Amino acid sequence: MSESRRYVLLWIAPEFLKSPGLLRLFTEAGIFLPPEDDMEEYMRSAAAAGGFAMTGKLAEANHGAGIWISPAEIPGLELMVPWPFIRSVVTAESPEPPRAFGLMQDLVQSNGGRQKSRAKGKRQNNVSNNVK
């Protein structure tokens, strides 16, 4: 993995939430911040969605037991997410979120493309009207 891709977004299996020890470590470290008022609803939502997202700085990705991440605000602290809980890994060069992601990106591109096509069609119609 390149050194410039230092930020990581992990999609974590909902079973992670059933491990009170891991949950406490990641919550106290500030990597995972579940809602305090309705944790049971959060667990149901995570189970229905097939997991949840966790983010941090990538410390090590090639460890045999899991991926080591650290909170961006606490340099030097590293915690490992065991492989059995990890469903997907996305790395990035910066922590800034994209303006549109996934299906939203497709929607933005398709709408933008449609508007450009309409504008191009109008210009072509004007040109063809001038030729007549």
C-alpha positions in Angstrom: 0.0 0.0 0.0 1.3 3.4 -0.8 2.4 5.7 2.0 0.1 8.5 0.7 -3.1 6.5 1.2 -3.2 7.0 5.0 -6.9 7.3 5.8 -9.2 4.2 6.0 -12.9 3.6 6.0 -13.8 0.1 7.2 -17.2 -1.6 6.8 -17.6 -3.6 9.9 -19.8 -6.7 10.5 -22.6 -6.1 13.0 -21.2 -8.9 15.2 -18.5 -6.4 16.3 -21.2 -4.7 18.4 -21.7 -7.9 20.4 -18.1 -7.7 21.7 -18.3 -5.4 24.7 -14.5 -5.4 25.1 -13.8 -4.3 21.5 -16.7 -1.9 21.6 -15.3 -0.2 24.7 -11.8 0.1 23.4 -12.8 1.7 20.1 -15.4 4.0 21.8 -12.9 5.2 24.4 -10.3 5.8 21.6 -12.8 7.9 19.7 -12.6 5.7 16.5 -16.2 4.5 17.0 -18.8 6.8 18.5 -22.1 5.1 18.8 -25.2 7.0 20.0 -25.3 6.8 23.7 -29.1 7.3 24.0 -30.2 4.4 21.8 -27.5 1.8 21.4 -30.1 -1.0 20.9 -31.7 0.8 17.9 -28.2 1.4 16.5 -27.4 -2.4 16.8 -30.7 -3.2 15.0 -30.0 -0.7 12.2 -26.4 -2.1 11.8 -27.7 -5.6 11.6 -30.4 -4.6 9.0 -27.7 -2.8 7.0 -25.2 -5.6 7.2 -22.7 -3.6 9.2 -21.5 -0.1 9.9 -18.7 2.2 9.0 -15.6 3.0 11.1 -12.8 5.4 10.1 -9.4 6.4 11.2 -5.8 6.6 10.1 -4.3 3.5 8.6 -1.5 2.2 10.7 -0.9 -1.2 9.1 -3.0 -3.1 6.6 -0.9 -6.3 6.1 -1.1 -7.7 9.6 -2.2 -11.3 9.8 -4.8 -10.8 12.5 -6.5 -7.6 11.2 -6.1 -4.0 10.2 -4.4 -1.5 12.6 -6.0 1.9 12.7 -5.7 5.0 14.9 -7.9 7.9 15.6 -6.8 11.0 13.7 -6.9 13.1 16.9 -4.7 10.8 19.0 -1.3 10.3 17.5 0.5 7.1 18.6 -2.6 5.2 19.6 -3.3 2.1 17.4 -6.1 -0.4 17.6 -6.6 -3.5 15.6 -9.9 -4.5 14.0 -9.8 -8.3 13.6 -10.3 -9.7 10.1 -13.4 -11.6 10.9 -15.2 -8.3 11.5 -14.0 -6.5 8.4 -16.3 -6.7 5.4 -14.7 -4.0 3.2 -11.7 -1.5 3.3 -11.4 1.8 1.5 -8.3 3.9 1.7 -7.9 7.6 0.9 -5.1 10.2 0.6 -7.0 12.7 2.8 -9.8 12.5 5.3 -12.1 14.9 3.5 -15.3 13.2 2.3 -16.2 13.4 -1.4 -19.2 15.6 -2.3 -21.1 12.7 -3.7 -20.4 9.0 -3.1 -21.6 5.8 -4.6 -25.1 6.0 -6.1 -25.2 9.7 -5.5 -22.1 10.2 -7.7 -23.8 8.2 -10.5 -26.9 10.5 -10.1 -24.8 13.7 -10.2 -22.9 12.5 -13.3 -26.1 11.4 -15.1 -27.9 14.7 -14.4 -24.8 16.7 -15.3 -24.4 14.7 -18.5 -28.1 15.2 -19.4 -27.9 19.0 -18.9 -24.8 19.1 -21.1 -26.5 17.0 -23.8 -29.5 19.3 -23.8 -27.4 22.4 -24.1 -25.4 20.8 -26.9 -28.7 19.9 -28.7 -30.0 23.5 -28.4 -26.7 24.8 -29.9 -27.1 22.3 -32.8 -30.7 23.3 -33.3 -29.7 27.0 -33.5 -26.9 26.2 -36.0 -29.2 24.1 -38.2 -31.9 26.9 -38.1 -29.3 29.4 -39.2 -28.3 27.3 -42.1 -31.8 27.1 -43.6 
